[in-house]
Amino acid sequence: MHLQIRPKCSISPKALMTIFGVLAGLSVTIGLVFWAMGAFLVLPFALMETLLLAVTFLYHARSLANYDELVLNDYFLIIRKERFGKTIEHRFNRSFCRVSMSRDRCPVIRIEESGRCVEFGQWVRSTEVGTIFSQLKTHID
């Protein structure tokens, strides 16, 4: 069993870059118009605004590269979590791990073994967590 879950995003990277280009171009153009009229301090603020907008768009793009991955082989249940370029791998012995599901408003799957606990599925819709949980439970038992 192999499952990879990524955050959902309703806009494509190309559309996101187009929106950024339009907003940055508009802001700098307005700053240049005011600079030409003699209001010299508007342009530096427009450039600073564009820089901060670029930082937020890059942060958003990096967060979309995050993922949770579940690999179940004959001996191990492996959970990989990537957050902003850093990957953490959790390896559980398939024979000794316990799988449960939280009862929260946004349920997640918990994998436990020898005092270690990892939550999986934070980006899955709450209606789909039960299906993944039952499939995982079936494959482990």
PAKE-803254 format. One record per residue: residue in one letter; z, x, y of N, C-alpha, C in turn. Coordinates in steps of 0.2 Angstrom, whole numbers. Example, Ala and Ser with C-alpha at 12.3 -4.5 7.8 and 13.67 -1.06 7.14 Angstrom:
<rs>
<r 'A',<39,66,-28>,<39,62,-22>,<39,66,-16>>;
<r 'S',<35,64,-11>,<36,68,-5>,<39,64,0>>;
</rs>
This chain:
<rs>
<r 'M',<0,4,-6>,<0,0,0>,<0,4,6>>;
<r 'H',<-4,3,11>,<-5,7,17>,<-6,2,23>>;
<r 'L',<-2,3,28>,<-2,-2,34>,<-1,2,40>>;
<r 'Q',<-5,1,45>,<-4,4,51>,<-4,-1,57>>;
<r 'I',<1,-1,61>,<2,-6,66>,<2,-3,73>>;
<r 'R',<-2,-5,77>,<-2,-3,84>,<-1,-8,89>>;
<r 'P',<1,-6,95>,<3,-11,100>,<-4,-15,102>>;
<r 'K',<-3,-22,104>,<-9,-26,105>,<-10,-25,113>>;
<r 'C',<-17,-25,114>,<-19,-24,121>,<-25,-29,122>>;
<r 'S',<-25,-33,127>,<-30,-38,129>,<-36,-35,133>>;
<r 'I',<-35,-29,135>,<-41,-26,139>,<-43,-19,136>>;
<r 'S',<-50,-19,136>,<-53,-12,133>,<-52,-7,138>>;
<r 'P',<-52,0,135>,<-51,6,139>,<-56,6,145>>;
<r 'K',<-62,4,143>,<-68,4,148>,<-66,-1,154>>;
<r 'A',<-64,-7,152>,<-63,-11,157>,<-57,-9,162>>;
<r 'L',<-52,-6,158>,<-46,-3,162>,<-48,2,167>>;
<r 'M',<-53,7,165>,<-55,12,169>,<-59,9,175>>;
<r 'T',<-63,4,174>,<-67,0,179>,<-62,-3,184>>;
<r 'I',<-57,-6,182>,<-52,-9,187>,<-49,-3,191>>;
<r 'F',<-47,2,187>,<-44,8,191>,<-49,11,196>>;
<r 'G',<-55,12,194>,<-60,14,199>,<-61,10,205>>;
<r 'V',<-61,3,204>,<-62,-1,209>,<-56,-1,214>>;
<r 'L',<-50,-2,211>,<-44,-1,215>,<-43,5,219>>;
<r 'A',<-44,11,216>,<-44,17,219>,<-49,18,225>>;
<r 'G',<-55,16,223>,<-61,16,228>,<-59,12,234>>;
<r 'L',<-57,6,233>,<-55,1,239>,<-49,4,243>>;
<r 'S',<-44,7,240>,<-39,10,243>,<-41,16,248>>;
<r 'V',<-44,20,245>,<-47,26,248>,<-51,24,254>>;
<r 'T',<-56,20,253>,<-61,17,258>,<-57,14,264>>;
<r 'I',<-52,10,262>,<-48,7,268>,<-44,13,272>>;
<r 'G',<-42,18,268>,<-38,23,271>,<-43,27,276>>;
<r 'L',<-49,29,273>,<-54,32,277>,<-56,28,284>>;
<r 'V',<-57,22,283>,<-58,18,289>,<-53,18,294>>;
<r 'F',<-47,18,292>,<-41,18,297>,<-41,25,300>>;
<r 'W',<-42,31,296>,<-42,37,298>,<-48,38,303>>;
<r 'A',<-53,35,302>,<-59,36,307>,<-57,32,314>>;
<r 'M',<-53,27,313>,<-51,23,319>,<-45,27,323>>;
<r 'G',<-42,32,320>,<-37,36,323>,<-30,35,320>>;
<r 'A',<-29,31,315>,<-23,30,311>,<-23,35,306>>;
<r 'F',<-21,41,307>,<-21,47,302>,<-16,46,297>>;
<r 'L',<-11,43,297>,<-6,42,292>,<-8,37,286>>;
<r 'V',<-13,33,287>,<-14,28,282>,<-18,32,276>>;
<r 'L',<-22,36,277>,<-26,40,272>,<-21,43,267>>;
<r 'P',<-16,47,269>,<-11,50,265>,<-8,45,260>>;
<r 'F',<-6,40,263>,<-2,35,259>,<-7,31,254>>;
<r 'A',<-13,30,256>,<-18,28,252>,<-20,33,246>>;
<r 'L',<-20,39,247>,<-21,44,242>,<-15,44,237>>;
<r 'M',<-9,44,240>,<-3,43,236>,<-2,37,232>>;
<r 'E',<-5,32,235>,<-5,25,231>,<-10,26,225>>;
<r 'T',<-16,29,226>,<-20,30,221>,<-18,35,215>>;
<r 'L',<-14,40,217>,<-11,45,213>,<-6,41,208>>;
<r 'L',<-2,37,211>,<3,33,207>,<0,28,203>>;
<r 'L',<-5,25,205>,<-9,20,201>,<-12,24,195>>;
<r 'A',<-15,30,196>,<-17,34,190>,<-12,36,185>>;
<r 'V',<-6,38,188>,<0,39,183>,<1,33,179>>;
<r 'T',<2,27,182>,<4,21,178>,<-2,19,173>>;
<r 'F',<-8,20,175>,<-13,19,170>,<-13,24,165>>;
<r 'L',<-12,30,166>,<-12,35,160>,<-6,34,156>>;
<r 'Y',<0,32,159>,<6,30,155>,<4,24,150>>;
<r 'H',<1,19,153>,<-1,13,149>,<-6,15,143>>;
<r 'A',<-11,20,145>,<-15,22,140>,<-12,26,134>>;
<r 'R',<-7,30,136>,<-3,34,131>,<1,29,127>>;
<r 'S',<4,24,130>,<8,20,126>,<4,16,121>>;
<r 'L',<-3,15,122>,<-7,11,117>,<-9,16,111>>;
<r 'A',<-8,22,112>,<-9,27,106>,<-3,27,101>>;
<r 'N',<2,24,103>,<8,23,98>,<6,19,92>>;
<r 'Y',<10,21,87>,<9,17,81>,<14,17,76>>;
<r 'D',<15,13,71>,<19,13,66>,<15,13,59>>;
<r 'E',<16,17,55>,<13,17,49>,<17,17,43>>;
<r 'L',<15,13,38>,<19,12,32>,<15,14,26>>;
<r 'V',<17,19,22>,<13,21,16>,<18,20,10>>;
<r 'L',<16,17,5>,<20,16,-1>,<16,19,-7>>;
<r 'N',<18,24,-10>,<15,27,-16>,<19,26,-22>>;
<r 'D',<18,30,-27>,<22,29,-34>,<29,31,-33>>;
<r 'Y',<31,36,-29>,<37,39,-28>,<41,37,-22>>;
<r 'F',<37,37,-16>,<41,36,-10>,<38,31,-5>>;
<r 'L',<42,28,-1>,<40,24,5>,<41,28,11>>;
<r 'I',<35,29,14>,<35,34,20>,<33,29,26>>;
<r 'I',<38,30,31>,<37,27,38>,<35,32,43>>;
<r 'R',<30,32,46>,<28,37,52>,<28,33,58>>;
<r 'K',<31,35,63>,<32,32,70>,<29,37,75>>;
<r 'E',<24,35,79>,<22,40,84>,<23,37,91>>;
<r 'R',<27,40,95>,<28,38,101>,<26,44,106>>;
<r 'F',<21,42,110>,<19,47,116>,<18,54,113>>;
<r 'G',<14,54,108>,<12,60,105>,<17,64,100>>;
<r 'K',<23,61,99>,<28,64,95>,<28,60,89>>;
<r 'T',<27,63,83>,<27,59,76>,<33,60,73>>;
<r 'I',<37,55,70>,<43,56,66>,<41,53,60>>;
<r 'E',<42,56,54>,<41,54,48>,<48,53,44>>;
<r 'H',<49,47,41>,<54,45,37>,<52,44,30>>;
<r 'R',<55,47,25>,<53,47,18>,<59,44,14>>;
<r 'F',<58,39,11>,<63,35,7>,<61,35,-1>>;
<r 'N',<65,37,-5>,<64,36,-12>,<63,29,-14>>;
<r 'R',<57,28,-17>,<56,21,-18>,<61,17,-23>>;
<r 'S',<64,21,-27>,<68,18,-32>,<75,16,-29>>;
<r 'F',<77,19,-23>,<84,18,-21>,<84,14,-14>>;
<r 'C',<78,13,-11>,<78,10,-4>,<78,3,-5>>;
<r 'R',<81,0,1>,<82,-7,1>,<78,-10,7>>;
<r 'V',<75,-15,6>,<71,-18,12>,<74,-25,14>>;
<r 'S',<75,-26,20>,<77,-32,23>,<74,-34,29>>;
<r 'M',<75,-40,31>,<72,-42,38>,<77,-45,42>>;
<r 'S',<77,-43,48>,<82,-45,53>,<81,-53,55>>;
<r 'R',<86,-56,57>,<86,-63,59>,<85,-64,66>>;
<r 'D',<83,-59,70>,<83,-60,77>,<77,-64,79>>;
<r 'R',<77,-65,86>,<71,-69,89>,<65,-66,87>>;
<r 'C',<65,-59,88>,<59,-55,86>,<61,-51,80>>;
<r 'P',<59,-54,74>,<62,-50,68>,<58,-44,67>>;
<r 'V',<61,-39,64>,<58,-33,61>,<60,-32,54>>;
<r 'I',<57,-27,51>,<58,-26,44>,<63,-19,44>>;
<r 'R',<68,-19,40>,<73,-14,40>,<72,-11,33>>;
<r 'I',<72,-4,33>,<71,0,27>,<78,4,27>>;
<r 'E',<82,4,21>,<88,7,21>,<88,11,15>>;
<r 'E',<91,17,15>,<93,21,9>,<98,27,11>>;
<r 'S',<103,27,7>,<108,32,8>,<111,33,15>>;
<r 'G',<112,27,19>,<115,27,25>,<110,28,31>>;
<r 'R',<103,29,29>,<98,29,34>,<95,22,35>>;
<r 'C',<93,21,41>,<90,14,42>,<84,15,47>>;
<r 'V',<78,12,45>,<73,13,50>,<70,6,51>>;
<r 'E',<68,4,57>,<65,-3,58>,<58,-2,59>>;
<r 'F',<54,-7,56>,<47,-6,56>,<44,-13,58>>;
<r 'G',<39,-13,62>,<35,-19,64>,<37,-22,70>>;
<r 'Q',<39,-18,75>,<40,-21,82>,<34,-24,85>>;
<r 'W',<28,-22,84>,<22,-24,87>,<19,-30,83>>;
<r 'V',<22,-32,78>,<19,-38,74>,<22,-44,76>>;
<r 'R',<17,-49,76>,<19,-56,78>,<25,-58,74>>;
<r 'S',<30,-62,76>,<35,-64,72>,<33,-68,67>>;
<r 'T',<27,-72,67>,<25,-76,62>,<22,-72,56>>;
<r 'E',<20,-65,57>,<17,-61,52>,<22,-56,49>>;
<r 'V',<28,-56,52>,<33,-51,49>,<35,-53,42>>;
<r 'G',<36,-60,41>,<38,-62,35>,<33,-61,29>>;
<r 'T',<26,-61,31>,<21,-60,26>,<21,-53,24>>;
<r 'I',<22,-48,29>,<22,-41,27>,<29,-39,23>>;
<r 'F',<34,-43,25>,<40,-42,22>,<40,-44,14>>;
<r 'S',<37,-49,13>,<36,-52,6>,<31,-47,2>>;
<r 'Q',<26,-45,5>,<21,-40,2>,<25,-34,0>>;
<r 'L',<29,-31,5>,<32,-25,4>,<38,-26,-2>>;
<r 'K',<41,-31,-1>,<46,-33,-6>,<43,-33,-13>>;
<r 'T',<38,-36,-14>,<34,-37,-20>,<32,-30,-23>>;
<r 'H',<29,-26,-19>,<27,-19,-21>,<33,-15,-23>>;
<r 'I',<38,-15,-20>,<44,-11,-21>,<48,-13,-28>>;
<r 'D',<49,-20,-28>,<52,-22,-34>,<49,-21,-41>>;
</rs>
